[in-house]
Amino acid sequence: MSDALTKSPFLAACVQLRAGRDVQPNVDLAVSLIEEAAVAGAQFVATPENTSLMEAKSALLFEKTVAEADDVALAAFRAVAASKKIWTLIGSLPIKIAPDRLANRSFLIAPNGSIAARYDKIHMFDVDLGGGESYRESKNFAPGAEVVTADLPWGRLGLSVCYDLRFPHLYRALAKAGSDFLTVPSAFTRPTGEAHWHVLLRARAIESGAYVFAPAQGGQHENGRETYGHSLIVAPWGEIIAEAGVDPCVVMAEIDPAKVSEARGRVPSLTHDRAFS
């Protein structure tokens, strides 16, 4: 890609959702918000983790989940990306990879509807938050094992999902692999979101000198889970340039790739790593 093209500003959007326990209504809402973003001029659109389904019961989760080739949600998102001719990051879909195992898989879809990259969430959310709130993602999902980047017309994208946010070495690896933009599609719980969401996302942007796109789930879900919302777009210097509330919506911001080089030039910490034991 040419340097001029790489430095060309573009409009990015984060779609915020409140996914329920049935796939089709979730897909319909996500598609309508992607279309809304495209009509408003977005050239890159990202959706949250669990875009197509928020189901806590394992038996129902497996009943509603299929292999990638048969996934109606993925087919719908590929179709809308091609129809609107936009780059689309589907934060994650549950994809059946074995009779008793799923992948929490993020998809980057090109403007022609092809799948440009896949990323399986590496870090599993196995935590006890207190007050009876606990999660065991590894019970149903197999962790990914590969760092994934992909080239966009404006620079390189580094993929991650939700709980990955708490592991800064992943983002260091993505930045050192040339990522100018980082995606963190999420379904943060309300307690952890209130405490850590903004500061962690700003820290990852500052450490990496990269833009961060963090589309989120928000509000009270059918399965009883409450997510924090507050989808964010963060600039490389750490300032928040777009933020949602709790309800489903679209937030947008102009992205200037030149600011990545500017931030990394002002604080060139990516070139100052030292080995230690």
N, C-alpha and C positions, 0 to 999 in steps of 0.2 A: 504494500500500500504506500502511497506517496505521503511525504511529510505534511504537505498541505492538507490532504484529506484527513490525516490523523488528527491534525490540530483544529479541524472544523468543528464549531459548536453544534450541538444537537439537543433535542428535547427528550427527556426521559420521564417516565411515569411509573409510579408504584400504585398497584391496585390493592386496596384493603378489603378483606372479606370477613364474613362470619359464617363459615361453612357448617352445614348440618350433617345429618346422618344418611341422606339420600344423595346419590351422585348427581342426577340430572339437574335438580334445582341449583346445586352449587356450580355446575358447569354453565348453566344458562346465565346466572348472575355474573360469573367471571367473564364470559364472552361479551356480555353487554358492556361491562366496564372497560374491557380491552378495546372494544369498538369506540366507546366514549373517548378514551385516551387518544386513539388514532385520529378520530375526527378533530380533536383539539390540537393535533399536530405532533403528537409523540412519535418518535422514530424507534424508540426502545421502550418496551413495557415489561414490568416484572410483577408477578403475582406471589402470594405467600406460600409458606409450607402448608401441606394438607389442602391444596386448592380444591380438590375434588371430593374430599371426604374427611369428616371428623367423627370417628367411631371408636369408642373406648372398649367395647366388648369384643374380645378376640374372635369369638365364633362368628359374629356378624361382620367384623372387619374382613375375615377371610372369605366369607360368603359374598361380599360386595366387591372383592378385588380379583383382578384377572391379570394375565400375562400382558406385557407391553403391546404385543401385536393385536390384542383384542380389546384394548382399552378405549372406550368410547370418548372419554374425556380428552385423552391425548389426540385422538382423531379430530375432535372439535377444535382444539387449540391450534393444531396444525392448519386447519381450514381457515380459521380467522386470521392467523398470521399471513397466510397466502393471500387471502381476500383483501386485507388492509396493507399488505406489503410492508410489514414492520418486523423488526427483531423482537422476539417474545421470549422471556424467561419464565417458564412455569415453575414456580418455587419448589413444589414437590408433589408427586402423586404416589400413592401406595401401589407398587408393582409386584405381582406375585412372581417369585423366582424359583420357588419350590413349593410342594404341597403344604409345608408347615413354616414357610419363611418368605418374608417380603423385603423389598428394598424401598427405602424412602428416597425417591429418585427425582432429581431436578433435571429439567430439559431446557436447553437453549434451542429455539426454533428460528430458522432463517426466514427471510421475507418470501421465499418460494415455498414454504411449508415443510422443508426438509429439516431433519434433526441435526443440528450442528454440533451439539455436545450433550453428554449425559454425565451427571455426577450423583453418586450414591453417598448420602450423608455418612460421614466417618464416625462421629462421636455420638454415642447413644445416650439419651436422656434417661438415666437411671438414678432417681433422686427421691428423697423423702423431705418434703418441705415443711412438715409439721402441720398440726391441725387436721390430720387425717388425709392430707393431700400428698400422694406419692405417684410416681410414674416409673414404669419399667419398659422402656422402648425396646430393649434387647430381647424381651420375651417374644416379640413377633417379627422384629426387623433384624436383618443381617447388616453389620456395618460395612461401609465402603472402605477401600484401601488405597485409593489413588487421588492425588491432587490433580485438579482439572482446570485448564484454561482454554479459552477459545478466542479467536480474533474476530472483532467487530470492525466495521468501516472506520471507526474513530480511535481504535486502540484495542488493547487486550483485556478480556474479562476473566476474572477469577471467581470460581463458584464455591459456595458453601451453603450450609443450611442450619439455621437456628442455634442449637446447642454448640455447634462448631465455634460460635462467636467467643466462647470462653477459653479458646485455645489459641493464643496469639501466634504460636510458632507456625500454625497453618497459614495465617495471613502473611507472615514473613516469607514463607515459601512461595506463596502466590505472587507477592510483590517482586521477589527475586526472580521469578519466572516471567517477569515483564508485565504483570497485571496493572493496568491503569484504573480499572473499575472492579469493585468487589460486590458480589450479591450475597445478601444474608436474609433470604426469605424465612419467615419465622412464625411461630405460634407461641410466643412467650406467655407464661402464666402472668396473671395480674400482679401477684406479690413480687416475683422476680423482675418483672418489667418495671414496676414502680421503683425498685431499688437500683437496677443495673442497666436497663435498656439503653438509655441515652449515653451514659458515660462509657459503656463498652463499645458502642458503635462509633462514637467520636474518637475513642482511643485507637480503634483499628484503623480509622481513616488517617489519624495523625501519624501513627507508627509506620504506616505503609505509604503515606503520601498519595493516597488514592481516593477516588470517589467511592462512596458506599451507598448501595441501593438496598433498602431494608423494608420490603413490603410485608405486612403483618396481618394476622388474624386479630379481630377485636370484638369484645363483648361476651355476652352469655350465650353459650352454645347449647344445642338440643341435648347433648350428652352430659350436660351439667358443668362442663369445664368453662372457666372464664379466662379469656385471653386479653392481653394488655392493649393491643392496637398500636396507635402512634407510629404508623409507617413513616419512615424517615428517608431523606436523601441528605447525605453529609458530604461536604466538600473536602478536598485534600488537606486543607489547613485546619479542619475540625469544626467548621461552622455548619449548623443545620440550615439547609436552604429550602427544605419542604418538609412539612409534618402534617399528619392526619390526626383526627381525634380517635374515637372508638368505633364509629359506625362505618359500614361499607362505603367506599368512596374511591376517588382517584386523586392523587397529588402529583404535581409535575414541577420540573425545574429545568432551566437551561444548563447544560453541561459543557464546560469549556476544557477540553483535554489539555490545553496549554498550561492550565493551573496545576496539573500533575507534575510537569517538569519544573514549574516555578516552586512548588512546595518542596520537592526533593532537592532542588538547588539551594534553597534557603537552609534546610536542615538535611544534609546528605547522610543520614544515619544508616541507610541501606548499604552504604559502602564502608561502614566502620565496624562491622561485626568482627569479633575476635574469638578465637577458639579458647575454651577453658575446660578444666576438668572439675 
